[in-house]
Amino acid sequence: MLENVEGFLIDIDGTVLTGSQLIPGADVAISQLRAQNKKVVLFSNRGNISGKMCVEKLRHAGVEIDEHELMLASTVAAKFIKRHYPKALIWVLSDPGLHEELLHHEVELATSPEQADFLLISLFETLTYDDLNLAFRAVRNGARIIATNADKTFPNEEGCAIDVAGMIGAIEGATGKLPEIVIGKPSCFMVEAALDLIKVPAEKCMIVGDSPDSDIVLGNMHDIKTTLVLTGNTKIEHVNTLIGRRKPLYVINTLSELTK
């Protein structure tokens, strides 16, 4: 299974963590891969936290990691905006972690929604009506929309939870506008950033995750081996329904089985 694989792109939510809780054995599996001189990058569509916050969260759960081993949709979004729209003013519909990541990469935030060139949407776990209304005002005044990802759900401690698609849907319902750009998996933006970070050719990498729509599709479109875990969004009864780009090369119950 691991023959000719030199680098691992490992999803976080549903693969390494459930909410803030470590999935049993995930930390050991990551350590064993490193001990075998494999390169590991934790590779997530998380857009509502900063890289620094994610490192602290993982370490608290028992996973040793540095920021250079992590690639989040929040980071890729910040770098994309800074590179392609260096003078743009951004209004954010998300938790404070995304603001932190944007400021870390010197992206300028709008001081009012009417100023914004772009509305950047991500997961917003503390969302209020006022937050939605301010984002609505940004789009009504001409802001274009970028989303960190468009996932419908993610797994947390209580089960399946609404993800960024819910925030996008609220804005679309009120304005008729959709994101022009979606940064997260399975986009080219995420895979290019991850491969640049891991420094391993795509054909010698494996992506491991719980989402057929983001993790598995990304791998199958970019010549990356794919392994689906059953600790997150996808359960064993769904595996036989997966076809085309959503069908993984391998299926394992947990990340810990990867190194057995």
N, C-alpha and C positions, 0 to 999 in steps of 0.2 A: 504493500500500500504506500509506503513512504520511499520506495526506491526512486532515485533521481530527484527527490524533493529536497531543495536546499533552503527554502524560505517558506514561512507560514504566515498567512494573513488571517488572524483569528478575530472573529466578531466578539463583542463584549456582552451585550444584553441577550440573555437566553443561552449563551455559550459559556461565558466565564462567570457572569453574575446574574442573579435574579433580583432586580432592584438593587439593594446594597449588599445582598447576601451572596457569599461565594457558593458556586455550584460545586459540590464535593468532588475533589480530585483535580479540579481545573488548575489550581496553583501548582500541583505536583507535575501535571502533564507539561505545563509551560517550562518548568525547571528542567525536566528531562529532555525536552527538545533542545534547550540551550546546552545541556551537558553533552548532547550529541553533535554540537557545533552547528546546529541549525539556527538560522536567523528567524526571529519572531517579531512581528509587528501586530499590536492589537489595533483593530481596524473597525471603526464604528460609525454608524449614521447619527450618533448622538450630536445634536446641535445646540442643546440648551445649557451645556456646561463647557468650561474652558479646559484646555489641556492640563493646566495646573490642578484644577479641581478634580479631573478624572484620575490623575496620578495619585492624588491623596485618597480618593475613594477606593482605588484598587489596592493601594498599600494597606489601607485600613482593613480591607477584606482579606489580606494575606498574600496578595500578588505583588511581587517585587518587580518594579518597572520604572524606567526613566522616560522622560518626555520624548526622547529620540526613538523610542520603541512604540510610539502611539500616533495614530492618525485618526482624527475626528472630523466629522462633517463641519463642525464649527470652525476648525482650523483651515480646512480647505476653502470654505466660504470666505473667510477673512482674507486669505492669500489671493483668491480669485478676484475679489473686489479691489484690493489694493493694486493688483497688477493691471487689471483691465479698465477700472474706473477709479483712478487714484484720487480724483477730486470730488467724487460723488459723496453726497450726504445721505446717510442711511437711517431709516427708522426701523426699530426692531420690535417684532412681536414674538417675544420669548422671555425666558427666565434670565436673571442677571448674568449668568455664566457666559451667555453669548455676547453680551455687551463687553464683558471682561476680555474675551478672546479678540474681539474686533479692535478694542483699544490697544491690546498687546501688539497687534500688527499695524497700528497707526492708521486704522480706518476711521474716518471722521463721522461722528454721529450727528444727526439733525437735532436741533433743539426744539423744534415743533414739527408735527406731522406735515404741515403745509410746505415746509422747506424741502422735504425728502425727495431725492431722486429715485431711491429704491426703498421698498418695504422688504425687509428680510424676515421670513417666517420660519420658526422652528417650533419644537415642542415647548409648551408653556404650561407647566404643572401648577402654577399659581395664578392662572388666568382669571381676570375679572371683566365685567362688562366695559368698564372704562378703558381697559387695555384694547379690547376689540374695537371699540368706537374710535380710539385714536388711530389705530391701524386703518380702519375704514376711511377716516378723514385723509390719511396720507394717499391712499389709492384714488379717492375721489378728486384729489388735487393733482393727480397726474403721476404719482409714484409708480414705477414699474415694480414687478414682484419677482423676488428670488426666494426659493425655499431651500433649506439645508437638506431636506429629503422629503419624500412623499409617502412614507410608510403609513399604513392604516392603523397598525397596532404594534405594541411592543410588550414583552412579558415583564411584569413586576411582581412583588411579593403577593399581591392579591389576585394574580392571574393575568388575563389579557386586558391591556389598557389602551385607550385611544392615543394615537400618535399624531404626527404632524399633519396628516391628511385631514384631521378634524379641524385644525386651525385654518388650513387652506380652504376647506369647504365653507367655513363661516364667512370668510372674506369674499369668496366667489359668490356665495348666495346673496350678499348685500351689494356687490359691485359688478358682478358678471365677469370679473377679471381672474385669470389664472396665472401661475408663475410662468415667466418666460424661460427661466433657468432653474433646474433642480440639481443641486450640487452632489447629493449623496449617492451611495450605491443604488443601482448598478451603473452610474454614469461614468463617462471617461475621465471626469475630473478626479474622482476618488481613486480610480485604479492607477492613473498616472502619478498621483501624489504618493500612493502607497508603494508602487514599484520604484519610484525615485528614492524613497526613504529606505527601503529594504535592500536595494542594490543587488537584486537577484532577478534574472530574466523571467518573464511570465511563465514560460514553459517549465521552469524549475521551481515554481511556487505552487502552493496549495492554499485555497481559501476554505476556512472552516467556519460554519455559521448555522443559524437556525432558520433562516428565511430563504425559501426558494426564489422569491421575487427579487430580493436584493443580493444576497450572497451568492446563490447558485447561478442566477442569470449572469451576474457580473463575471464569475469565473468562466462560464461556458462561452461568453462572448469575447474573452480575452486570452484564450489558450492557457488558462490556469486550472489546475486540477481542483475538483470540488468535493467537499465532504459535508454532509448535512448531519447536524446533531439534533437529538429529539428532546432536548431540555428546555426548549423555548416555544416558539409559535407553532412548530410543526410536530404532530404526533404520528405514531406508527401507522394509524389507520389512514393517514393522508398520503403516505409515501407512494402507494401504487397509483394514485391519481396524478402524480407529477409526470409531465411529458415535455418534450421539446427542450428549450433552454432552461426550464425549471427542474429538470431531472438531474440529480447529482450523480457523480461517479461512484461515490461511497456513501453509506449511511451508517452512523454509529449512535449508540444510545447517549453517551456523554463524551466530553472532551478527554476524559481520563482514559478512554479506550484507544485513543489515537496512538499511544506509546506502548501498548501491551503487545 
